[in-house]
């Protein structure tokens, strides 16, 4: 993974010192709240419902064990002993004191981390596939270009005050796991027939109040132009995006209002001033940054391991975990492992300081000291030998990190919601916990099979409810918390947006509503169908009819 150079160290250290003085000035009354607000946002600090929230950047989801231990220590000493991993692969602390934030940032800098541009109207953390570098379907590892883009976008003076926040995702696999179509810019790396690296560029995607899937603006961009083309897109947005209405300020609204052809024409005109200029990525620069992502020191292993095969055959619990929580690897004899942060009855995405320390230990012992964060809010050990999987499972299980539910109903995405966020209309976590407890039978979950349930506490859609097979949105109805349900959303190559099935439900109805949706699926599915396949085949009406039957009768 990337290591800071002298420029990175100087830049981050100077920012910490600058923010320490800005915080002092604010507390001394020398800066007003209005003056301090953009400053704290530029350093990742929000003011939430009960306390400040600090969002710490995890670029393209990569962490070292040293960094995770530092996060665990910070959460223990400056917060309430846990952190929340978000859908942008970052870590959020929900209870830091404002006066402690400069100290936290200084400690982060000591392990080459920061909170820069994790909030505000700027280019946010660039995300990618959690199996980057190890996935068998990977065409090219995009991390080096993602890192070049991180360096380009950090403190970019022209893009510090965009009309709204801006999100970029990159993917180098045949199966998209980075959800590129729902980002302001999505970049799909591929090889053409001449084995040349190219990029399919999507633009204008986004969820929130107006969910829109992105549109392809360039089918075959040379990788050398990744920066200059992105800059042309963002310049066009910066010049023409709306600033009079925050709800209509995202690039998706601009692309939709102009139409992709006119927007592309404006981008191409801007790109003409940038193409083949200083922003062109040279092979030398790509090689320099790629050296930080050189292959791990893999052993030459056999495709099968006798001890692993025996453990799977003799231990049903271990076999269930292997089926759900381990993933194919490009190297023989290795698997990637997802450590579930979704134990039943707990807030999805939360990890205690103790759990973070344990994961760091597991990474050191079994995965070359590195790990990843997924946008589904789990942690991944990318390089585990087959022979070590049983030990990993036993140690993870001791600490609540081995629930075999990856890809199942209780592996849900969930934002912090009204328990923390001042923007939320309703609580998300209690709904998630109630659904988890309703479906606490793992045999039943495995019978249901692959299904994605996403929960957001407001229209900002931090829980990605629009692209959940089942999406739940908290709404305010006469100052009471209700929940709107949609079905048919999906991430991936064939992404789609869910459609609302009808009027909203009270909080205590939600577990039974989900149960009724599942009942229709189990009745109507064919042998090979997942929930999303059945919804697409028969439509929403049978689901709607069953869910609302008792209400209509009453």
Buried (B, 14 or more C-beta within 10 A) or exposed (E): BBEBEEEBEEBBBEBBBBBBEBBEBBEEEEBEEEEBBBBBBBBBBBBBBEBBBBBBBBBBBBBBBBBBBBBBBBBBEBBBEBBBBBBBBBBBBBBBEBEBBBBBBBBBBEBBBBBBBBBBBBBBBBBBBBBBBBBEEBBBBBBBBBBBBBBBBBBBEEBBEBBBBBBBBBBBBEEBBBBBBBBBBBBBBBEEEEEEBBBBBBBBBBBBBEBBBBBBBBEEBBBBBBBBBBBBBBBBBBEBBBEEEEEBBBBBBBBBEBEBEEBBEBBBEBBEEBBEEEBBBEEEBBEEBBEEBEEBEBEEBEEEBEEBEEBBEEBEEBBBBBEBBBBEBBBEBBBBBBBBBBBBEBBBBBBBBBBBBBBBBBBBBBBBBBBBBBBBBBBBBBBBBBBBBBBBBEBBBEBBBBBBBBBBBBBBBBBBBBBBBEBBBBBBBBBBBBBBEBBEEBEEBBEBBBBBBBBBBBBBBBBBBBBBBBBBBBBBBEEEBBBBBBBBBBBBBEBBBBBBBBEBBEBEBBBBBBEBBBEBBBEBBEEEBBBBBBBBEBEBEBBBBBBBEEEEEE
